Amino acid sequence: MQALLSYDDAPPISAPLRYYLTAPLFAMLAGVLMLYAGPELFESRWTPAALAFTHLLAVGFMLQAMLGSLQQLLPVVVGANLARPLQVAAWVHVAVTIGALFLAAAFLLEAPLLFGAAVVLLGAGVTLFVAAAARALRGMAASNPTLVGLKAGIFGLSVTVVLGLALAVAIGWSLDWPLAQLTDLHLGWGFMAWNGIVLAAVALVVVPMFQITPEYPAWFGRRFVSVALGGVLLWTLADLAGWSWAVLPLAGATLACGAVFCGVTFNVLQRSKRAKHDATHHFWNLSMSSGLLACAVWLTAQVLPAVGGWPRWPLLFGALLLFGGFVSVTIGMLYKIVPFLVWLHLQSRSARRVAAPNMKKVLPQVRIDRQLRSHLASCALLLLSVFWPVCFVYPAGVALIVSNGWLLRNLLHATAVYRNHLITIESAQAKSNPE
């Protein structure tokens, strides 16, 4: 797969970087919200604070990071060049950023106007991105599993956003729509058909490339996307048709696809050829372990009435899957992608006497290790908050702010390395080519 990479097609570094630098700010806002809402946030999944918290992470953090990565991966990995990438990045980033803020505020204040503004901005931003990506992918044959996965994931993003916007309209204007049903479908499409499939497609490239592991099994690359997307589609059809006898088995089968991805990835990671595992390896292991635990929580809730009747089990499931799973792996990938982008773009601009710094100098390992420890603390405290919110919600909020503040500081450090080295390169070029 690595041989297919086309670094010459990479967009300007500012296109993905703006998303990456914004994402930690939303996670910090989620920490501030924990301090503001207190134990009330963990009363149930339906509290305004819980909904705002979830979307600060899912839209503000995850969507930002995923869109930035797709703008980089589509041209480099599958050769799908977005037209005018800087303009697309600028408009999509602004729309998604402001839309995510409006959406979180709308949940907290229960304000229809804010819901309306969020619907317009998020709908416009995602539509622009999907249209640009679809145009770039048009006519491209499904030549490898990553291309298939990215196409399916963009379709999953479209459905996820449509369901989410429908929910925002229904909540904002108190419409008599089946909110619980739409919410479950929104979550299923978001977790599996959007984030899960895209993560699997990207993992096929970045795990062997950055973690020095064997390739994923051939059967996984061939089958995972079709089985996962097919499972979500069948589950959706059964739920909308009212086939109650089929809904739970199909939902379980869909979740099992996620468990298979986590298990296969965990196995691949254990066969890394690195002499010493770095922090990004641990982020991946944490993510896959959290995903497996989330699947176990869901299964236990279905078979044990005592667990299924506990109103906080969806919060435990969400904390494991969203924060322990997706947020952890996103941070781990950022620590590989951002230094790599800095090296790549400086390499293309480097002068004869000024070599581009290697990735370890762009972002020293000691900085990543410290942030990993703070992230582990925030994960543990968030999970403890589900069980004992009075004791742990405030330490968890502080830990979330500190951890993501550290992440932002590290990303800004890498950005500063790029800018300073670029100045050095341009100065050397000016001296070697005087007018």
GUROVO-20436 format. One line per field, with one value per residue (C-alpha): z, x, y; residue in three letters; residue number from 1. Coordinates in steps of 0.2 Angstrom, whole numbers, plus 5000, padded with zeros to 4 digits. Example, Ala and Ser with C-alpha at 12.3 -4.5 7.8 and 13.67 -1.06 7.14 Angstrom:
! GUROVO-20436
Z (5039, 5036)
X (5062, 5068)
Y (4978, 4995)
residuo (ALA, SER)
num (1, 2)
! end
This chain:
! GUROVO-20436
Z (5000, 5004, 4986, 4981, 4991, 4980, 4990, 4976, 4976, 4995, 4997, 5006, 5024, 5030, 5023, 5035, 5049, 5052, 5057, 5068, 5078, 5081, 5087, 5104, 5108, 5107, 5118, 5131, 5129, 5134, 5149, 5154, 5151, 5164, 5177, 5173, 5173, 5187, 5191, 5182, 5166, 5170, 5176, 5159, 5140, 5137, 5148, 5139, 5146, 5140, 5123, 5122, 5129, 5116, 5101, 5107, 5105, 5090, 5079, 5087, 5089, 5079, 5063, 5063, 5064, 5051, 5038, 5040, 5037, 5023, 5014, 5016, 5012, 4997, 4985, 4993, 4996, 4982, 4970, 4972, 4971, 4978, 4967, 4976, 4992, 5002, 4997, 5002, 5018, 5023, 5020, 5027, 5042, 5046, 5044, 5054, 5068, 5070, 5067, 5081, 5093, 5089, 5091, 5108, 5114, 5107, 5117, 5133, 5130, 5121, 5108, 5092, 5083, 5088, 5082, 5065, 5064, 5068, 5054, 5041, 5045, 5048, 5033, 5022, 5028, 5026, 5010, 5002, 5008, 5002, 4985, 4983, 4988, 4977, 4962, 4966, 4967, 4952, 4940, 4951, 4950, 4967, 4965, 4983, 5000, 5006, 4991, 4994, 5013, 5010, 4997, 5009, 5024, 5015, 5011, 5029, 5034, 5023, 5031, 5048, 5045, 5038, 5053, 5064, 5056, 5056, 5075, 5078, 5068, 5078, 5095, 5091, 5086, 5097, 5082, 5086, 5078, 5085, 5093, 5102, 5085, 5075, 5089, 5088, 5070, 5070, 5082, 5073, 5056, 5065, 5075, 5061, 5044, 5046, 5059, 5060, 5041, 5038, 5053, 5046, 5028, 5035, 5047, 5032, 5027, 5043, 5055, 5044, 5038, 5055, 5067, 5057, 5057, 5045, 5033, 5038, 5033, 5015, 5020, 5031, 5017, 5005, 5017, 5031, 5022, 5013, 5028, 5040, 5028, 5024, 5042, 5046, 5030, 5035, 5053, 5048, 5036, 5049, 5062, 5050, 5045, 5063, 5062, 5080, 5079, 5067, 5075, 5090, 5080, 5066, 5078, 5087, 5070, 5066, 5083, 5080, 5065, 5076, 5088, 5074, 5068, 5085, 5088, 5071, 5073, 5091, 5084, 5070, 5083, 5094, 5079, 5077, 5072, 5082, 5096, 5108, 5106, 5106, 5113, 5097, 5098, 5115, 5109, 5096, 5109, 5121, 5107, 5102, 5120, 5124, 5108, 5113, 5131, 5123, 5113, 5129, 5139, 5125, 5124, 5143, 5143, 5131, 5140, 5159, 5164, 5179, 5167, 5154, 5166, 5173, 5165, 5164, 5154, 5138, 5145, 5150, 5132, 5124, 5135, 5131, 5112, 5109, 5120, 5125, 5107, 5093, 5102, 5108, 5091, 5083, 5095, 5091, 5072, 5074, 5082, 5067, 5053, 5059, 5061, 5044, 5035, 5042, 5036, 5019, 5015, 5022, 5012, 4996, 5000, 5007, 5001, 4997, 5013, 5024, 5026, 5033, 5051, 5054, 5063, 5080, 5080, 5074, 5089, 5102, 5110, 5128, 5123, 5117, 5132, 5144, 5134, 5134, 5153, 5154, 5142, 5151, 5167, 5158, 5151, 5169, 5177, 5164, 5166, 5185, 5183, 5175, 5191, 5204, 5196, 5212, 5216, 5199, 5187, 5192, 5192, 5175, 5168, 5174, 5167, 5150, 5149, 5154, 5142, 5127, 5131, 5131, 5114, 5107, 5114, 5105, 5088, 5090, 5093, 5077, 5068, 5075, 5069, 5052, 5051, 5058, 5047, 5032, 5036, 5037, 5020, 5012, 5019, 5012, 4995, 4995, 4999, 4986, 4972, 4975, 4962)
X (5000, 5014, 5020, 5004, 5007, 5009, 5017, 5018, 4999, 4999, 4989, 4997, 5000, 4989, 4974, 4974, 4983, 4969, 4958, 4971, 4974, 4956, 4951, 4960, 4951, 4934, 4940, 4946, 4928, 4921, 4932, 4925, 4908, 4911, 4916, 4901, 4888, 4895, 4887, 4871, 4881, 4880, 4862, 4858, 4862, 4848, 4853, 4857, 4875, 4878, 4872, 4882, 4897, 4895, 4894, 4909, 4919, 4910, 4909, 4921, 4935, 4932, 4924, 4938, 4952, 4944, 4940, 4958, 4965, 4954, 4959, 4977, 4974, 4962, 4976, 4991, 4984, 4971, 4976, 4959, 4964, 4952, 4950, 4955, 4960, 4964, 4947, 4938, 4947, 4944, 4925, 4923, 4933, 4924, 4907, 4910, 4919, 4905, 4892, 4899, 4899, 4881, 4876, 4883, 4876, 4859, 4858, 4863, 4851, 4837, 4836, 4828, 4837, 4854, 4848, 4843, 4860, 4869, 4859, 4863, 4882, 4885, 4875, 4883, 4901, 4899, 4889, 4904, 4917, 4907, 4904, 4922, 4927, 4914, 4920, 4938, 4933, 4922, 4926, 4940, 4938, 4939, 4957, 4961, 4953, 4958, 4949, 4933, 4934, 4935, 4921, 4910, 4915, 4911, 4894, 4892, 4897, 4883, 4869, 4876, 4875, 4857, 4851, 4859, 4852, 4835, 4837, 4842, 4827, 4816, 4823, 4824, 4806, 4799, 4792, 4784, 4797, 4804, 4819, 4825, 4825, 4833, 4846, 4851, 4852, 4863, 4875, 4876, 4880, 4892, 4901, 4902, 4898, 4908, 4921, 4923, 4925, 4936, 4947, 4949, 4953, 4966, 4973, 4977, 4990, 4996, 4998, 5010, 5018, 5021, 5021, 5031, 5019, 5014, 5000, 4983, 4976, 4970, 4952, 4950, 4955, 4943, 4928, 4927, 4920, 4906, 4901, 4901, 4892, 4880, 4876, 4872, 4861, 4851, 4850, 4843, 4830, 4824, 4823, 4813, 4802, 4797, 4805, 4809, 4814, 4828, 4834, 4844, 4853, 4858, 4863, 4874, 4881, 4886, 4894, 4903, 4911, 4919, 4925, 4933, 4942, 4948, 4954, 4963, 4972, 4977, 4984, 4993, 5001, 5008, 5018, 5027, 5045, 5050, 5063, 5054, 5035, 5033, 5018, 5008, 5008, 5001, 4987, 4982, 4982, 4972, 4960, 4957, 4956, 4943, 4933, 4933, 4927, 4913, 4907, 4907, 4897, 4884, 4883, 4881, 4867, 4858, 4859, 4859, 4843, 4852, 4865, 4852, 4841, 4855, 4852, 4871, 4876, 4874, 4886, 4899, 4897, 4899, 4914, 4923, 4919, 4920, 4933, 4944, 4942, 4940, 4948, 4963, 4967, 4965, 4978, 4989, 4988, 4990, 5007, 5012, 5003, 5008, 5027, 5027, 5018, 5030, 5045, 5037, 5033, 5050, 5059, 5050, 5056, 5073, 5089, 5105, 5113, 5098, 5090, 5073, 5072, 5068, 5051, 5058, 5065, 5049, 5040, 5052, 5046, 5047, 5033, 5021, 5025, 5019, 5003, 5000, 5001, 4989, 4977, 4977, 4972, 4958, 4952, 4952, 4944, 4930, 4926, 4926, 4914, 4901, 4900, 4904, 4901, 4900, 4918, 4926, 4918, 4928, 4945, 4940, 4935, 4952, 4961, 4952, 4957, 4975, 4977, 4971, 4979, 4995, 4990, 4987, 5004, 5013, 5004, 5009, 5027, 5027, 5020, 5033, 5047, 5039, 5038, 5056, 5064, 5055, 5062, 5079, 5077, 5071, 5085, 5098, 5090, 5091, 5109, 5113, 5103, 5106, 5098)
Y (5000, 5012, 5011, 5019, 5035, 5051, 5064, 5077, 5078, 5084, 5100, 5115, 5111, 5125, 5115, 5101, 5110, 5122, 5108, 5100, 5116, 5119, 5101, 5102, 5118, 5109, 5096, 5109, 5117, 5100, 5100, 5118, 5111, 5097, 5110, 5121, 5107, 5096, 5079, 5084, 5080, 5061, 5059, 5052, 5053, 5065, 5079, 5096, 5095, 5077, 5081, 5097, 5087, 5073, 5085, 5096, 5080, 5072, 5087, 5099, 5087, 5072, 5079, 5093, 5080, 5068, 5082, 5088, 5070, 5067, 5083, 5076, 5057, 5058, 5066, 5057, 5039, 5037, 5051, 5060, 5079, 5091, 5106, 5122, 5113, 5129, 5137, 5121, 5120, 5138, 5138, 5120, 5124, 5140, 5133, 5117, 5127, 5140, 5127, 5116, 5130, 5135, 5116, 5115, 5131, 5126, 5110, 5120, 5134, 5124, 5139, 5135, 5149, 5142, 5125, 5133, 5142, 5125, 5116, 5129, 5130, 5112, 5107, 5119, 5114, 5096, 5097, 5107, 5095, 5080, 5088, 5092, 5074, 5066, 5077, 5071, 5053, 5053, 5040, 5032, 5013, 5004, 4998, 4996, 4993, 5011, 5019, 5008, 5013, 5031, 5032, 5022, 5033, 5049, 5041, 5037, 5055, 5061, 5050, 5054, 5072, 5071, 5061, 5073, 5089, 5080, 5078, 5096, 5102, 5090, 5095, 5114, 5115, 5102, 5091, 5075, 5064, 5047, 5055, 5039, 5030, 5043, 5046, 5027, 5027, 5043, 5036, 5019, 5028, 5040, 5027, 5013, 5019, 5036, 5035, 5017, 5013, 5028, 5024, 5006, 5012, 5024, 5011, 4999, 5012, 5021, 5007, 4997, 5013, 5022, 5007, 4996, 4981, 4968, 4972, 4969, 4951, 4951, 4945, 4960, 4973, 4964, 4961, 4974, 4989, 4979, 4969, 4984, 4996, 4982, 4978, 4997, 4997, 4981, 4987, 5004, 4996, 4984, 4998, 5009, 4995, 4991, 4973, 4972, 4954, 4959, 4975, 4969, 4955, 4967, 4980, 4967, 4961, 4979, 4981, 4965, 4972, 4986, 4972, 4963, 4979, 4982, 4964, 4963, 4980, 4975, 4959, 4968, 4980, 4967, 4961, 4978, 4977, 4992, 4988, 5000, 5005, 5024, 5034, 5033, 5014, 5016, 5027, 5014, 5000, 5011, 5015, 4997, 4991, 5004, 4999, 4981, 4986, 4997, 4982, 4971, 4984, 4985, 4966, 4965, 4978, 4967, 4951, 4956, 4966, 4973, 4982, 4986, 4995, 5006, 5023, 5027, 5012, 5022, 5035, 5022, 5014, 5032, 5037, 5021, 5022, 5040, 5046, 5031, 5024, 5037, 5052, 5042, 5035, 5052, 5060, 5045, 5048, 5067, 5064, 5054, 5064, 5082, 5079, 5069, 5084, 5096, 5085, 5082, 5100, 5106, 5093, 5099, 5117, 5113, 5122, 5113, 5118, 5116, 5099, 5096, 5091, 5073, 5069, 5066, 5084, 5091, 5085, 5077, 5061, 5068, 5080, 5066, 5055, 5069, 5072, 5053, 5052, 5067, 5059, 5042, 5052, 5061, 5044, 5036, 5051, 5052, 5033, 5035, 5050, 5039, 5029, 5042, 5059, 5069, 5064, 5064, 5075, 5091, 5082, 5074, 5091, 5099, 5084, 5085, 5104, 5100, 5085, 5094, 5110, 5100, 5092, 5110, 5116, 5101, 5104, 5123, 5118, 5107, 5122, 5134, 5122, 5122, 5141, 5144, 5131, 5138, 5155, 5147, 5139, 5155, 5164, 5151, 5152, 5171, 5170, 5157, 5167, 5185, 5197)
residuo (MET, GLN, ALA, LEU, LEU, SER, TYR, ASP, ASP, ALA, PRO, PRO, ILE, SER, ALA, PRO, LEU, ARG, TYR, TYR, LEU, THR, ALA, PRO, LEU, PHE, ALA, MET, LEU, ALA, GLY, VAL, LEU, MET, LEU, TYR, ALA, GLY, PRO, GLU, LEU, PHE, GLU, SER, ARG, TRP, THR, PRO, ALA, ALA, LEU, ALA, PHE, THR, HIS, LEU, LEU, ALA, VAL, GLY, PHE, MET, LEU, GLN, ALA, MET, LEU, GLY, SER, LEU, GLN, GLN, LEU, LEU, PRO, VAL, VAL, VAL, GLY, ALA, ASN, LEU, ALA, ARG, PRO, LEU, GLN, VAL, ALA, ALA, TRP, VAL, HIS, VAL, ALA, VAL, THR, ILE, GLY, ALA, LEU, PHE, LEU, ALA, ALA, ALA, PHE, LEU, LEU, GLU, ALA, PRO, LEU, LEU, PHE, GLY, ALA, ALA, VAL, VAL, LEU, LEU, GLY, ALA, GLY, VAL, THR, LEU, PHE, VAL, ALA, ALA, ALA, ALA, ARG, ALA, LEU, ARG, GLY, MET, ALA, ALA, SER, ASN, PRO, THR, LEU, VAL, GLY, LEU, LYS, ALA, GLY, ILE, PHE, GLY, LEU, SER, VAL, THR, VAL, VAL, LEU, GLY, LEU, ALA, LEU, ALA, VAL, ALA, ILE, GLY, TRP, SER, LEU, ASP, TRP, PRO, LEU, ALA, GLN, LEU, THR, ASP, LEU, HIS, LEU, GLY, TRP, GLY, PHE, MET, ALA, TRP, ASN, GLY, ILE, VAL, LEU, ALA, ALA, VAL, ALA, LEU, VAL, VAL, VAL, PRO, MET, PHE, GLN, ILE, THR, PRO, GLU, TYR, PRO, ALA, TRP, PHE, GLY, ARG, ARG, PHE, VAL, SER, VAL, ALA, LEU, GLY, GLY, VAL, LEU, LEU, TRP, THR, LEU, ALA, ASP, LEU, ALA, GLY, TRP, SER, TRP, ALA, VAL, LEU, PRO, LEU, ALA, GLY, ALA, THR, LEU, ALA, CYS, GLY, ALA, VAL, PHE, CYS, GLY, VAL, THR, PHE, ASN, VAL, LEU, GLN, ARG, SER, LYS, ARG, ALA, LYS, HIS, ASP, ALA, THR, HIS, HIS, PHE, TRP, ASN, LEU, SER, MET, SER, SER, GLY, LEU, LEU, ALA, CYS, ALA, VAL, TRP, LEU, THR, ALA, GLN, VAL, LEU, PRO, ALA, VAL, GLY, GLY, TRP, PRO, ARG, TRP, PRO, LEU, LEU, PHE, GLY, ALA, LEU, LEU, LEU, PHE, GLY, GLY, PHE, VAL, SER, VAL, THR, ILE, GLY, MET, LEU, TYR, LYS, ILE, VAL, PRO, PHE, LEU, VAL, TRP, LEU, HIS, LEU, GLN, SER, ARG, SER, ALA, ARG, ARG, VAL, ALA, ALA, PRO, ASN, MET, LYS, LYS, VAL, LEU, PRO, GLN, VAL, ARG, ILE, ASP, ARG, GLN, LEU, ARG, SER, HIS, LEU, ALA, SER, CYS, ALA, LEU, LEU, LEU, LEU, SER, VAL, PHE, TRP, PRO, VAL, CYS, PHE, VAL, TYR, PRO, ALA, GLY, VAL, ALA, LEU, ILE, VAL, SER, ASN, GLY, TRP, LEU, LEU, ARG, ASN, LEU, LEU, HIS, ALA, THR, ALA, VAL, TYR, ARG, ASN, HIS, LEU, ILE, THR, ILE, GLU, SER, ALA, GLN, ALA, LYS, SER, ASN, PRO, GLU)
num (1, 2, 3, 4, 5, 6, 7, 8, 9, 10, 11, 12, 13, 14, 15, 16, 17, 18, 19, 20, 21, 22, 23, 24, 25, 26, 27, 28, 29, 30, 31, 32, 33, 34, 35, 36, 37, 38, 39, 40, 41, 42, 43, 44, 45, 46, 47, 48, 49, 50, 51, 52, 53, 54, 55, 56, 57, 58, 59, 60, 61, 62, 63, 64, 65, 66, 67, 68, 69, 70, 71, 72, 73, 74, 75, 76, 77, 78, 79, 80, 81, 82, 83, 84, 85, 86, 87, 88, 89, 90, 91, 92, 93, 94, 95, 96, 97, 98, 99, 100, 101, 102, 103, 104, 105, 106, 107, 108, 109, 110, 111, 112, 113, 114, 115, 116, 117, 118, 119, 120, 121, 122, 123, 124, 125, 126, 127, 128, 129, 130, 131, 132, 133, 134, 135, 136, 137, 138, 139, 140, 141, 142, 143, 144, 145, 146, 147, 148, 149, 150, 151, 152, 153, 154, 155, 156, 157, 158, 159, 160, 161, 162, 163, 164, 165, 166, 167, 168, 169, 170, 171, 172, 173, 174, 175, 176, 177, 178, 179, 180, 181, 182, 183, 184, 185, 186, 187, 188, 189, 190, 191, 192, 193, 194, 195, 196, 197, 198, 199, 200, 201, 202, 203, 204, 205, 206, 207, 208, 209, 210, 211, 212, 213, 214, 215, 216, 217, 218, 219, 220, 221, 222, 223, 224, 225, 226, 227, 228, 229, 230, 231, 232, 233, 234, 235, 236, 237, 238, 239, 240, 241, 242, 243, 244, 245, 246, 247, 248, 249, 250, 251, 252, 253, 254, 255, 256, 257, 258, 259, 260, 261, 262, 263, 264, 265, 266, 267, 268, 269, 270, 271, 272, 273, 274, 275, 276, 277, 278, 279, 280, 281, 282, 283, 284, 285, 286, 287, 288, 289, 290, 291, 292, 293, 294, 295, 296, 297, 298, 299, 300, 301, 302, 303, 304, 305, 306, 307, 308, 309, 310, 311, 312, 313, 314, 315, 316, 317, 318, 319, 320, 321, 322, 323, 324, 325, 326, 327, 328, 329, 330, 331, 332, 333, 334, 335, 336, 337, 338, 339, 340, 341, 342, 343, 344, 345, 346, 347, 348, 349, 350, 351, 352, 353, 354, 355, 356, 357, 358, 359, 360, 361, 362, 363, 364, 365, 366, 367, 368, 369, 370, 371, 372, 373, 374, 375, 376, 377, 378, 379, 380, 381, 382, 383, 384, 385, 386, 387, 388, 389, 390, 391, 392, 393, 394, 395, 396, 397, 398, 399, 400, 401, 402, 403, 404, 405, 406, 407, 408, 409, 410, 411, 412, 413, 414, 415, 416, 417, 418, 419, 420, 421, 422, 423, 424, 425, 426, 427, 428, 429, 430, 431, 432, 433, 434, 435)
! end
